[in-house]
Amino acid sequence: MKNSTNVVVIGGGITGCAILYHLAKMGWTDSTLIERQELTSGSSWHAAGGVFTFLGPNPVAQIHKYSYQMYSELESAGYNCGLHVTGGLNLCRSLEELESYKIVQSAVRRLNIDSEFISLEDAVTHAPILDTSNLIGAVWTPEGGHVDPASATQAFAKAARDLGATIHRHCPVIETNQLPNGNWQVVTNEGTIETEIIVNAAGLWGREVGTLAGIK
């Protein structure tokens, strides 16, 4: 382990690896991710992996659209995410839901997210196992599907490494100590690394990592 780096990302799940990739992509290649066990060994590996864009509010929809496009770009670059583009259905069981989806459709149209209200018969063509007996409508969104969470995480990790970032596995963080110059010491079982910035991407263990820095 080197003695210093610009950024230390703590946590090797989908969020940590995506952050590391984006830092490296923007030129911060002297960035290091530290994972206490294996990549995706926390909550990422058993996530559903759903990728959808029809939702609100608009900033959230924009992030989802960006994620959908990012997985496609990674796949095109040879980084397998296990992406399956199936489109997505939103089902309406009440008039309130129907009105709510009309509002969402109007909002996401500004982000160039395509959607359309379709008949229940058409909904069954997209999802043959669908029971429509309690439904009154459906919204179809062509931009949607699912990824394999473990493959997507590994894709971000490999792309980040290829750009020059560093990943340490089986390397639990023991301490984080702020120095007089404002930098941080990250103490691990493999050594100590000094950094300007720590990113807490530890997921379910985020509180514990924060506690190391005196944050509650």
DOSEDO-975237 format. One record per atom (N, C-alpha, C): x, y, z. Coordinates in steps of 0.2 Angstrom, whole numbers, padded with zeros to 4 digits, always signed. Each point is the difference from the previous one (the first is absolute). Layout:
// residues N
XYZ ...
// end
This chain:
// residues 216
+0004-0006+0000 -0004+0006+0000 +0004+0006+0000 -0001+0005-0005 +0004+0006+0000 -0002+0005+0006 +0004+0005+0001 +0000+0004+0006 -0006+0005+0000 -0001+0002-0006 -0005+0006-0001 -0004-0001-0006 -0006+0003+0000 -0004+0000-0006 -0005+0006+0001 -0003+0002-0006 -0004+0006+0000 -0007-0001+0004 -0003-0006-0001 -0006-0002+0002 +0000-0007+0003 -0003-0002+0006 -0001-0007+0002 -0007-0001+0000 -0003-0005-0004 -0007-0002+0000 +0000-0006+0005 -0004+0000+0005 -0001-0006+0005 -0006-0003-0002 +0001-0006-0003 -0006-0004-0001 +0000-0003-0008 +0000-0006-0001 +0000-0003-0007 -0006-0003-0002 -0006+0004+0001 -0006-0002-0003 -0001+0004-0006 -0006-0001-0003 -0002+0004-0006 +0001+0007+0000 -0001+0003+0006 +0001+0007+0001 +0007+0002+0000 +0004-0003+0004 +0007+0001+0001 +0004+0000-0007 -0002-0006-0003 +0004-0001-0007 -0002+0005-0005 -0007+0002+0000 -0002+0005-0005 +0003+0007+0001 +0001+0001+0007 +0003+0007+0002 +0007+0000-0003 +0004-0006+0002 +0007-0001-0002 +0001+0001-0008 -0005-0003-0004 +0000+0000-0007 -0001+0008-0002 -0005+0003+0003 -0001+0007-0003 +0006+0005+0002 +0003-0001+0006 +0005+0004+0002 +0006-0001-0005 +0001-0007-0002 +0006-0001-0005 -0002+0003-0007 -0006-0001-0001 -0002+0002-0007 +0000+0008-0001 -0001+0004+0006 +0001+0007+0000 +0007+0002+0001 +0005-0005+0000 +0007+0002+0001 +0003-0001+0006 -0004-0002+0005 +0003-0001+0007 +0002-0007+0000 +0005-0002-0003 +0003-0007-0001 +0003-0002+0006 +0003+0005+0004 +0003-0002+0006 -0005-0001+0006 -0004-0005-0001 -0006-0001+0005 +0001-0007+0002 -0002-0002+0006 +0001-0006+0003 -0007-0003+0003 -0002-0006-0001 -0006-0003+0003 +0003-0005+0005 -0003+0000+0006 +0002-0005+0005 -0006-0004+0002 +0000-0007-0001 -0006-0004+0002 +0003-0005+0005 -0004-0001+0005 +0001-0004+0006 +0000-0008-0002 -0004-0002-0005 +0000-0007-0002 +0001+0000-0008 -0005-0003-0003 +0000+0000-0007 -0005+0006-0003 +0001+0002-0006 -0004+0004-0003 -0007-0003-0001 -0005+0004+0002 -0008-0002+0000 -0001-0005+0006 +0004+0000+0005 -0002-0005+0005 -0005+0002+0005 -0002+0007-0001 -0005+0003+0005 -0007-0001-0003 -0003+0005-0001 -0007+0000-0002 -0001+0000-0008 +0006+0002-0003 -0001+0000-0008 -0001-0006-0003 +0003-0006+0002 +0000-0006-0004 -0007-0003+0000 -0005+0002+0005 -0006-0003+0000 -0006+0005-0002 +0002+0006-0003 -0005+0005-0002 -0004-0003-0006 -0006+0003-0001 -0004-0003-0006 +0003+0002-0006 +0004+0006-0001 +0003+0002-0006 -0005+0003-0005 -0005+0003+0003 -0005+0003-0005 +0002+0007-0002 +0000+0001-0007 +0002+0006-0003 -0007+0003-0003 -0002+0006+0003 -0006+0003-0003 +0001+0007+0000 -0004+0004-0004 +0001+0007-0001 -0007+0004+0001 -0006-0004+0001 -0006+0004+0001 -0002+0000+0007 +0002+0006+0003 -0001+0001+0007 +0001+0008+0001 -0002+0002+0006 +0002+0007+0002 +0003+0000+0007 +0002+0006+0002 +0000+0006-0004 +0006+0000-0005 +0000+0006-0004 +0004+0000-0006 +0007-0001+0001 +0003+0003+0006 +0007-0002+0001 +0002-0007+0001 -0005-0004+0003 +0001-0007+0001 -0001-0004-0007 -0004+0002-0004 -0001-0002-0007 +0006+0001-0004 +0003+0006+0001 +0006+0001-0004 +0006-0004+0002 +0000-0002+0006 +0006-0004+0002 -0002-0007-0002 -0006-0003+0000 -0002-0006-0003 +0002-0001-0007 -0002+0006-0004 +0001+0000-0007 +0008-0001-0001 +0004+0004+0003 +0007+0000+0000 +0003-0007+0001 -0003-0003+0005 +0002-0007+0002 -0001-0005-0006 -0006+0001-0002 -0002-0005-0006 +0005+0001-0006 +0001+0007-0001 +0005+0001-0006 +0007-0002+0002 +0002+0000+0006 +0007-0001+0002 +0001-0008-0001 -0005-0004+0002 +0001-0007-0001 +0000-0002-0007 -0004+0003-0004 +0001-0001-0007 +0007+0002-0003 +0002+0005+0002 +0007+0003-0002 +0005-0005+0002 +0000-0003+0007 +0005-0005+0002 +0000-0006-0004 -0006-0002-0002 -0001-0006-0004 +0003+0001-0006 -0001+0006-0004 +0003+0001-0006 +0007+0000+0000 +0003+0002+0006 +0007+0001+0000 +0003-0007+0002 -0004-0005+0001 +0003-0007+0002 +0000-0002+0007 -0003+0004+0004 -0001-0001+0007 -0007-0003+0002 +0000-0007+0001 -0007-0003+0000 -0003+0002+0007 -0006+0002-0001 -0004+0002+0006 -0006-0005+0001 -0001-0005-0005 -0006-0004+0001 -0006+0004-0002 +0000+0005-0005 -0005+0004-0001 -0005-0003-0005 -0007+0000+0002 -0005-0003-0004 -0005+0006+0000 -0001+0002-0007 -0005+0005-0001 -0007-0003-0001 -0004+0001+0004 -0007-0003-0001 -0006+0005+0000 +0002+0006+0001 -0005+0005+0001 -0004-0001+0007 -0004+0005+0002 -0003-0001+0007 -0007+0002+0000 -0004-0003+0004 -0007+0001+0001 -0002+0003+0007 -0004+0006+0000 -0002+0002+0006 -0008-0001+0000 -0003-0003+0005 -0006-0003+0000 -0005+0005+0004 -0006+0001-0002 -0005+0005+0003 -0005-0005+0003 -0001+0001+0007 -0006-0004+0003 -0006+0005+0002 +0002+0006+0000 -0005+0005+0002 +0000+0006-0004 -0005+0005+0000 +0000+0006-0004 +0005+0005+0003 +0002-0001+0006 +0005+0004+0003 +0007-0002-0003 +0001-0006-0001 +0006-0002-0003 +0001+0002-0007 -0006+0000-0003 +0000+0002-0007 +0001+0007-0001 -0003+0004+0004 +0002+0007+0000 +0007+0002+0002 +0003-0004+0005 +0007+0001+0002 +0004-0002-0006 -0001-0005-0003 +0005-0002-0006 -0001+0005-0006 -0006+0003-0001 +0000+0006-0005 +0004+0006+0002 +0001+0001+0007 +0004+0006+0002 +0007-0002-0001 +0002-0006+0002 +0007-0003-0001 +0002+0000-0008 -0005-0002-0004 +0001+0000-0007 +0002+0007-0003 -0004+0005+0002 +0001+0007-0002 +0007+0002+0002 +0002-0001+0007 +0006+0002+0002 +0006-0003-0003 +0000-0007-0001 +0006-0003-0003 +0001+0001-0008 -0006+0003-0003 +0001+0001-0007 +0005+0006-0001 +0001+0004+0005 +0005+0005-0001 +0007-0003+0000 +0001-0006+0003 +0006-0003+0000 +0001-0005-0006 -0004+0001-0005 +0000-0005-0006 -0001-0007+0002 -0004-0001+0005 -0001-0007+0002 -0007-0002-0003 +0000-0005-0004 -0006-0002-0004 -0004-0004+0004 -0007+0001+0000 -0005-0004+0003 -0006+0000-0003 -0005-0005+0001 -0006+0001-0003 -0005-0005+0004 -0006+0003+0001 -0006-0004+0003 -0002-0005-0006 +0000-0007+0002 -0002-0005-0004 -0006-0004+0003 -0004-0004-0004 -0005-0004+0002 +0002-0005+0004 -0004-0003+0004 +0002-0006+0004 +0001-0006-0004 -0003+0000-0006 +0002-0006-0005 +0007+0001-0002 +0002+0006-0002 +0007+0001-0002 +0005-0001+0006 -0002+0001+0006 +0004-0001+0006 +0001-0007+0000 -0005-0004-0001 +0001-0008+0000 +0005-0002-0005 +0000+0003-0006 +0005-0002-0005 +0007+0001+0003 +0001+0005+0004 +0007+0002+0002 +0002-0005+0006 -0005-0002+0004 +0000-0004+0006 -0005-0005+0000 +0001-0006-0003 -0006-0005-0001 -0002-0002+0007 +0004+0000+0005 -0003-0003+0006 -0004+0005+0004 -0001+0006-0002 -0004+0005+0003 -0007-0001+0001 -0002+0000+0006 -0008+0000+0002 -0002+0007+0000 -0005+0001-0005 -0002+0007-0001 -0007+0001+0004 -0003-0005+0003 -0006+0001+0003 -0001+0006+0005 +0005+0002+0003 -0001+0006+0005 +0003+0006-0003 +0002+0000-0006 +0003+0006-0003 -0005+0004-0005 +0002+0007+0000 -0004+0004-0004 +0004+0003-0006 +0007-0001+0001 +0004+0003-0005 +0007-0002+0001 +0005+0002-0005 +0007-0001+0000 +0004+0005-0004 +0006+0001+0002 +0004+0004-0003 +0006-0004-0003 +0002+0001-0006 +0006-0004-0003 +0006+0005-0001 +0005-0002+0002 +0007+0004-0001 +0005-0004-0003 +0002+0001-0006 +0005-0004-0004 +0007+0000+0004 +0002+0005+0003 +0006+0001+0003 +0000-0003+0007 +0001-0007+0001 +0000-0003+0006 +0002-0007-0001 +0001-0003+0006 +0003-0007+0000 +0003-0002+0006 +0005-0004+0000 +0004-0002+0006 +0007-0002-0001 +0004+0001+0005 +0007-0002-0001 +0002-0005+0005 +0005-0004-0001 +0003-0004+0006 +0004+0004+0004 -0002+0001+0007 +0003+0005+0004 +0008-0001+0001 +0001-0007+0001 +0007-0002+0001 +0004+0002-0006 -0002-0002-0006 +0003+0002-0007 +0001+0007-0001 -0005+0004+0002 +0000+0007-0001 +0005+0003+0005 +0001-0002+0006 +0005+0002+0004 +0007-0001-0002 +0001-0006-0002 +0006-0002-0003 +0002+0004-0006 -0005+0001-0004 +0001+0004-0006 +0003+0007+0002 -0003+0004+0004 +0002+0006+0003 +0007-0001+0002 +0001-0005+0004 +0007-0001+0003 +0005-0001-0005 -0001-0004-0005 +0005-0001-0005 +0001+0006-0005 -0005+0004-0001 +0000+0006-0004 +0004+0005+0004 -0001+0000+0007 +0004+0005+0004 +0008-0002+0000 +0001-0006+0001 +0007-0003+0000 +0003+0002-0007 -0003-0001-0005 +0002+0001-0007 +0002+0007-0001 -0003+0005+0004 +0001+0007-0001 +0006+0002+0005 +0002-0005+0004 +0005+0002+0005 -0001+0000+0007 -0006-0001+0002 -0002+0000+0007 +0002-0007+0003 +0000+0000+0007 +0003-0005+0004 -0006-0003+0004 +0000-0007+0001 -0005-0003+0004 +0004-0005+0005 -0001+0000+0006 +0002-0004+0005 -0005-0004+0003 +0000-0007-0001 -0005-0004+0003 +0003-0004+0007 -0005-0002+0004 +0002-0004+0006 +0004+0005+0004 -0002+0006+0001 +0004+0005+0003 -0004+0005+0004 -0002-0003+0006 -0005+0004+0004 +0003+0007+0003 -0003+0005+0000 +0002+0006+0003 -0001+0000+0007 +0005+0002+0004 +0001-0001+0007 -0001+0007+0003 +0003+0005-0003 -0001+0007+0003 +0000+0005-0006 -0003+0006+0002 +0001+0006-0005 +0001+0006+0005 +0006+0003-0001 +0003+0005+0004 +0001+0006-0004 -0003+0006+0002 +0001+0006-0003 +0007+0003+0002 +0004+0002-0005 +0006+0003+0002 +0000+0008+0001 +0005+0003+0003 +0000+0007+0000 -0001+0004-0006 +0002-0003-0006 +0000+0004-0006 -0007-0001-0004 -0005-0004+0004 -0006-0001-0003 -0001-0006-0004 +0006-0004-0002 -0001-0006-0003 -0002-0006+0005 -0001-0006-0002 -0002-0005+0004 +0005-0006-0001 +0001-0003+0006 +0004-0007+0000 -0005-0005+0000 +0000-0005-0005 -0004-0006+0000 +0004-0006+0002 -0001-0002+0006 +0004-0006+0002 -0004-0006-0001 +0004-0005-0004 -0003-0007-0001 +0005-0005+0002 -0003-0006-0001 +0005-0006+0002 +0006-0001-0005 +0000+0004-0005 +0005+0000-0005 +0005+0006+0000 -0002+0005+0004 +0004+0006+0001 -0004+0006+0001 +0003+0005+0000 -0003+0007+0000 +0001+0004-0006 -0006+0003-0002 +0000+0004-0006 -0002+0007+0002 +0003+0005-0003 -0002+0007+0002 -0004+0003-0007 -0006+0003+0002 -0004+0003-0006 -0003+0006+0002 -0002+0004-0005 -0003+0006+0001 -0008-0001+0001 -0003-0005-0003 -0007-0001+0001 -0001-0007+0001 -0005-0002+0005 -0003-0006+0001 -0007+0000-0003 -0002-0005-0003 -0007-0001-0002 -0002-0007+0003 -0006+0001+0004 -0003-0005+0004 -0005-0003-0004 +0002-0006-0003 -0005-0004-0005 -0001-0007+0003 +0000+0000+0007 +0000-0007+0003 -0007-0003+0001 -0005+0004-0002 -0007-0003+0000 -0002-0002+0007 -0002-0006+0001 -0002-0002+0007 +0005+0002+0005 +0006+0000-0001 +0005+0002+0005 +0002+0007-0001 -0004+0004-0003 +0002+0007-0001 +0000+0004+0007 -0004-0002+0005 +0000+0003+0006 +0006-0002+0004 +0002-0006+0000 +0006-0002+0003 +0007+0004-0003 +0000+0001-0006 +0005+0003-0004 +0000+0008+0002 -0006+0002+0001 -0001+0007+0002 +0003+0001+0007 -0002-0005+0004 +0002+0001+0007 +0008+0000+0001 +0003-0003-0005 +0008+0000+0001 +0002+0007-0001 -0004+0004-0003 +0002+0007-0001 -0003+0005+0005 -0003-0003+0005 -0004+0004+0005 -0006+0003-0003 -0003-0003-0005 -0007+0002-0003 -0005-0004+0002 -0006+0002+0003 -0005-0004+0002 -0006+0002-0004 
// end
